[in-house]
Amino acid sequence: MSPLPSKKFLLASLFTFVLQVTASPVAVPKSQYAEHALRRRANLNVRQTTITNTTTIDWVPLDSQASTIATPPALKTVYAGNLSKPISELQQPGAQLGPPGTVPIPQVSTEYLANVASKGLPEIRSSGSKSKSKRQYAGNHWYATSDQGVANIGGSAIYSLFKAFVNNNGDFSLLQTAVTKSDTNGGQTLEAGWINYPNQVSAPHLFTYYTTDGYASQGDNVGGWNQDVAGWVQYDSEIFPGTVFSPNSVDGGDQYELEIQYLLYQGNWWLWVLDRWIGYYPATLFSNGISGTTLATGSDVIYYYGEIYQSEGPLTTTDMGSGEFAQTGFGKSAYIHNMVYTDTGGNSQDYTAGFGDSDSSRYNHANVVSSGTTWGSYVYLGGPGAGGVVGG
């Protein structure tokens, strides 16, 4: 399989999703994105609203999200490493939690919704699309990416946390994983990672995304971002999709990192972040009214990669990771290490795929498979974009 994503994974199509408030899997016109996002928010059973430095959070009863709340897998051994760990915004001193028995759902940024209402959703472009005319690259995506075709029920890796410079608030820069079903209903994905996309959340943050039909439609129980549409079930009271962690790594200074894992367990795709299972996507989302094998029973391709989206015409100066090229190594370049997939027997196996770059003059990688060190399979990846200047 090509080292470039063969499907329109987030965030090659992050912005295609739209919100709706009904429980049925019906697509919502893009022009109604803001309207439906706000209407869905109004229908939540909110018990309390709190504010952090970056996020306004509605607290809803855990059991209001589904008729039955699943039990997570057993806690696993937390990767120790030699680096300091960040903490989430709700673990910061003085952070206010909701009432007992409630879980956090972040509000959608009003600035983002206003931008969508006035300008519409950014254009969808897959990684294989032809470039636009010279000096006009709006809507393009750039990658340092890999994929491994293998039967799996998830995967895990450790991600460095940098506040990647973005050329403007409409750009994003991310590191992520995706577990996918490549040949069902146009392609199905579950995705998670670390992103800086200021129009969505003002600081770098954790994200999740799913699609059941290859991004053909978006909405409740069909596909979408974080908790903006129905699908995700929030379990933890401190870490949630959209949460901000701090501190972040410093180019040439202290390094911080985060473990992220998907695992299909007892009919649900659970997400592990840092040191706990934070919530899940019910596997039935992927088999509802769909024939053939789906993500409800497992994945057949797993990805790890970095990606840049540019929202304006000139070739972007947005950084990937720290903005340093892969060859600068530890303490400078961003990285993903201990990349594994979970085989159908529940055992972790080294991720052995090679990587490829959209344009190695601006973003590149250096990966090692099954290194025999405590980092297992790992990759350094990053770059400064057009102009070659880190941070701009």
C-alpha positions in Angstrom: 0.0 0.0 0.0 1.2 3.5 -0.7 2.9 5.3 2.2 0.5 8.2 1.6 -3.0 7.7 3.1 -5.2 6.0 0.5 -8.4 7.2 2.1 -9.6 10.7 3.2 -8.5 10.4 6.8 -8.9 13.2 9.1 -7.5 15.5 8.7 -7.5 15.2 5.0 -11.2 15.7 5.5 -11.5 16.9 9.1 -13.7 19.7 8.0 -16.2 17.7 6.0 -18.1 16.7 9.1 -21.3 18.6 10.1 -23.5 18.4 13.1 -27.1 17.4 13.6 -29.3 16.7 16.6 -31.4 13.7 15.6 -30.4 10.2 16.5 -30.7 8.8 13.0 -27.7 8.6 10.7 -28.7 11.4 8.2 -26.3 13.8 6.6 -26.5 17.5 7.3 -25.9 20.2 4.7 -22.6 21.9 5.2 -24.4 25.3 5.2 -26.2 24.3 8.4 -23.0 23.4 10.3 -23.1 26.2 12.8 -26.9 26.0 13.3 -26.9 22.3 14.0 -23.8 22.5 16.3 -25.6 25.1 18.5 -28.9 23.2 18.4 -27.2 20.0 19.5 -25.5 21.8 22.4 -28.9 23.1 23.5 -30.3 19.6 23.8 -27.6 18.4 26.3 -28.7 17.6 29.8 -26.2 20.1 31.3 -25.9 20.1 35.1 -23.1 22.6 35.3 -20.9 24.7 33.1 -17.3 25.5 34.0 -14.5 27.4 32.3 -10.8 26.7 32.1 -8.1 28.9 30.5 -8.9 27.5 27.1 -12.3 25.7 27.2 -15.9 26.2 28.2 -17.1 22.8 29.5 -20.7 21.5 29.9 -21.1 18.7 32.5 -23.7 16.0 31.7 -24.6 12.9 33.7 -22.5 9.9 32.6 -25.6 7.7 32.2 -27.4 10.3 30.0 -25.2 9.5 27.0 -26.4 5.9 26.5 -28.9 3.4 28.0 -26.0 1.3 29.3 -22.5 2.6 30.0 -19.8 0.0 29.2 -17.1 -1.1 31.6 -13.5 -0.2 30.4 -10.7 -2.7 30.0 -8.4 -3.2 33.0 -5.9 -0.4 33.6 -2.5 -1.2 32.0 1.1 -0.5 32.9 1.8 3.1 32.2 4.8 3.8 30.0 7.4 5.3 32.4 10.2 6.6 30.2 12.5 9.3 31.4 10.5 12.3 30.6 8.1 14.4 32.6 4.4 13.9 31.8 2.0 16.7 31.1 -1.4 17.1 32.8 -4.8 18.0 31.4 -6.5 21.3 32.0 -8.9 19.7 34.4 -6.0 18.4 36.5 -4.4 21.9 36.9 -4.5 23.4 40.4 -7.8 25.2 41.0 -9.6 23.5 38.0 -13.3 23.1 38.7 -14.9 19.7 38.1 -18.6 19.1 37.6 -20.9 17.4 40.1 -20.3 13.7 41.0 -21.5 11.4 38.3 -21.1 13.9 35.5 -18.6 14.0 32.6 -17.1 16.9 30.6 -18.3 17.9 27.1 -16.4 20.9 25.7 -18.5 23.6 23.9 -17.7 24.2 20.2 -15.8 27.4 19.7 -18.1 30.3 18.8 -15.3 31.9 16.8 -15.0 28.7 14.7 -18.8 28.5 14.2 -18.9 32.2 13.1 -16.1 31.5 10.6 -18.0 28.5 9.3 -21.2 30.5 9.0 -19.5 33.3 7.0 -17.0 31.3 4.9 -18.3 27.8 4.8 -16.3 24.6 5.5 -12.9 24.4 3.9 -12.6 22.4 0.7 -12.1 18.7 0.9 -8.8 17.5 -0.8 -7.4 14.0 -0.5 -3.6 13.4 -0.4 -3.7 12.1 -3.9 -5.4 15.1 -5.4 -3.5 17.2 -8.0 -2.0 20.4 -6.8 -3.6 23.7 -7.8 -1.8 26.3 -10.0 1.5 27.6 -8.7 1.2 29.8 -5.6 -2.4 28.6 -5.0 -2.4 25.8 -2.5 -5.4 26.5 -0.3 -7.0 23.2 0.8 -3.8 21.2 0.3 -2.6 18.6 2.8 1.0 17.6 3.4 2.2 14.4 5.0 5.0 12.4 6.6 3.0 9.2 6.8 2.8 5.4 6.9 0.3 2.6 6.9 0.4 -1.1 7.6 -2.1 -3.6 6.2 -2.7 -6.1 9.0 -5.6 -7.5 11.0 -5.7 -5.6 14.3 -8.0 -4.5 17.1 -6.1 -1.2 17.7 -2.7 0.2 18.3 -0.7 2.3 20.7 2.2 4.8 20.5 3.9 7.6 22.5 3.6 11.1 21.0 5.8 14.2 21.6 3.7 17.3 22.4 4.8 20.5 20.6 2.9 23.6 20.0 3.4 23.6 16.3 3.5 27.0 14.6 0.6 27.5 12.3 0.6 30.1 9.5 -2.9 31.3 10.4 -5.7 30.1 12.6 -7.3 28.2 9.7 -4.3 25.9 9.3 -3.6 22.8 11.4 -0.6 20.7 12.3 -1.0 17.2 13.8 0.5 13.9 14.7 -2.0 11.0 14.8 -3.0 7.4 14.4 -5.9 5.9 12.5 -7.4 2.3 12.7 -9.4 1.7 9.6 -11.6 -0.7 7.6 -10.4 0.0 4.1 -13.0 -1.8 2.0 -16.3 -1.3 3.8 -18.9 1.3 3.0 -16.4 3.6 1.4 -13.9 3.2 4.2 -14.3 3.5 8.0 -11.9 5.1 10.4 -11.2 5.8 14.0 -8.6 8.5 14.6 -6.9 10.2 17.5 -3.8 12.3 18.1 -2.3 15.7 19.0 -3.2 18.8 16.9 -2.8 22.6 16.8 -5.7 24.1 15.0 -6.5 27.5 16.6 -9.9 27.9 14.9 -11.2 24.9 16.7 -9.5 25.1 20.1 -7.1 28.0 21.0 -4.3 25.7 22.2 -2.8 22.4 21.0 -5.1 19.6 22.1 -6.1 16.0 22.0 -8.6 15.1 19.2 -10.7 12.1 18.1 -12.6 11.6 14.8 -14.6 8.8 13.2 -16.4 8.1 10.0 -18.7 5.1 9.1 -19.0 5.8 5.4 -15.8 7.2 4.0 -16.8 10.8 4.8 -19.7 10.6 2.4 -21.9 12.1 5.1 -21.5 13.4 8.6 -23.7 13.8 11.6 -25.0 11.9 14.6 -23.9 8.3 14.7 -22.4 8.7 11.2 -19.2 10.6 11.7 -17.6 13.6 13.3 -15.1 15.3 15.5 -14.7 14.8 19.3 -18.1 15.1 21.0 -19.7 17.5 18.5 -21.9 14.8 17.1 -23.3 11.7 18.7 -21.1 8.6 18.7 -18.4 9.2 21.3 -19.3 8.2 24.9 -17.3 10.1 27.5 -16.2 8.1 30.5 -13.5 10.0 32.4 -14.1 13.1 34.4 -10.7 14.8 33.7 -9.5 13.9 30.2 -11.7 14.3 27.1 -11.4 14.7 23.3 -10.5 18.4 22.9 -8.6 18.7 26.2 -5.5 20.8 26.4 -2.4 19.3 28.1 0.5 21.3 29.5 3.4 21.8 29.6 4.3 21.1 26.0 7.8 20.2 24.7 10.3 22.9 24.0 12.6 22.9 20.9 16.1 22.4 22.5 14.6 22.2 26.0 12.3 20.0 28.2 10.4 17.2 26.4 6.8 16.0 27.2 4.9 13.2 25.7 1.6 11.4 25.7 0.5 7.8 25.1 -2.6 7.3 22.9 -4.2 3.9 22.2 -7.3 2.5 20.6 -8.5 -1.0 21.6 -11.6 -2.9 20.6 -12.9 -4.4 23.8 -16.2 -6.1 24.4 -17.9 -4.4 21.5 -16.5 -0.9 22.0 -13.5 1.0 20.7 -11.9 2.4 23.9 -9.4 5.2 23.8 -6.5 5.3 26.3 -4.8 8.7 26.9 -1.8 9.3 29.2 -2.7 6.9 32.0 -6.4 5.9 31.7 -9.3 4.8 29.4 -11.2 8.1 28.8 -14.2 6.9 26.7 -15.2 4.9 23.7 -17.0 4.6 20.4 -19.6 1.8 20.4 -18.6 -0.7 17.7 -22.2 -0.9 16.6 -21.8 2.6 15.0 -19.9 0.9 12.2 -22.3 -2.0 11.5 -25.7 -0.3 11.8 -27.4 -1.0 8.5 -24.1 -1.9 6.8 -23.5 -5.3 5.2 -20.1 -7.0 5.2 -17.3 -6.9 7.7 -16.8 -3.5 9.4 -14.8 -1.8 12.1 -17.4 -3.4 14.5 -15.2 -6.5 14.4 -11.7 -5.1 13.8 -9.4 -3.1 11.6 -7.4 -4.2 8.6 -5.1 -1.1 8.2 -3.4 1.0 10.8 -1.7 4.3 10.2 0.8 6.6 12.1 1.6 10.0 10.6 2.0 13.8 10.7 -0.1 16.1 8.6 -0.4 19.7 7.7 -3.6 21.4 6.3 -3.3 24.9 4.8 -6.3 27.1 4.4 -4.8 29.9 2.3 -3.2 30.1 -1.2 0.5 30.7 -0.8 2.6 27.6 0.1 2.2 27.4 3.9 4.9 28.1 6.5 3.0 26.0 9.0 5.4 23.7 11.0 5.0 20.0 11.5 5.8 19.1 15.1 8.5 21.4 16.4 9.3 22.7 12.9 12.7 20.9 13.0 13.5 18.3 10.4 13.7 14.7 11.5 17.5 14.6 11.3 17.8 17.0 14.2 16.8 14.1 16.5 15.8 14.0 20.2 15.2 17.3 21.9 14.7 19.1 18.6 12.4 17.1 16.3 9.0 15.8 17.0 8.6 12.0 17.3 6.3 9.0 17.7 7.8 6.0 19.5 6.8 2.6 20.7 4.4 2.3 17.7 2.6 -1.0 17.9 -0.6 -2.7 16.7 -2.7 -5.1 18.7 -3.2 -8.3 16.9 -6.5 -10.2 16.9 -5.3 -12.3 19.9 -4.8 -9.1 21.9 -1.0 -9.1 21.7 1.1 -6.0 20.9 3.3 -6.3 17.8 5.9 -3.9 16.5 4.6 -1.5 13.8 6.9 -2.3 10.8 5.6 0.0 8.0 7.9 2.4 6.1 7.1 6.2 5.9 6.8 8.5 2.9 6.8 12.3 2.6 4.6 14.6 0.4 7.5 17.0 0.0 10.7 16.1 1.8 12.1 19.6 1.2 9.6 21.0 3.7 8.5 18.0 5.9 10.4 14.7 6.3 10.9 11.7 8.5 13.5 9.3 9.8 12.1 6.0 11.1 13.5 2.8 12.7 11.6 -0.5 12.8 12.0 -2.7 15.8 15.0 -0.8 17.1 15.7 -3.2 20.0 15.7 -0.2 22.4 13.1 0.9 24.8 11.6 3.0 22.0 10.7 -0.1 19.9 9.6 1.1 16.4 9.8 4.9 16.2 9.9 7.8 13.9 11.2 11.4 14.0 9.1 13.7 11.8 8.7 17.3 11.1 9.8 20.4 9.2 9.3 24.1 8.9 7.2 24.4 5.7 7.9 26.9 3.0 10.8 29.3 3.6 12.6 26.9 5.9 12.2 29.0 9.1 11.2 27.2 12.3 8.3 29.1 13.9 7.4 31.1 10.8 
